[in-house]
């Protein structure tokens, strides 16, 4: 099943260029990859935030597991 989404001409052009540059077969593959990368980035940022708070509280991972 396909779905249509509305994009500005500029966004469509940029996505098309990115698809070509990165070698994706179709736009769906590109969008799925972008979603995965976004989720990874969110996880990395959350991890950095947790590690920073742990450092401020002088906690280690073993302290949290015990």
ZIWO-V988466 format. One line per field, one symbol per residue. ss: DSSP state (A for helix, B for strand, O for the rest). A space follows every 10 residues. Layout:
ss: ???
//
This chain:
ss: OOOOOOOOAA AAAAAAAAAA AAOOOOAAAA AAAAAAAAAA AAAAAAAAAA AAAAAAOOOO AAAAAO
//
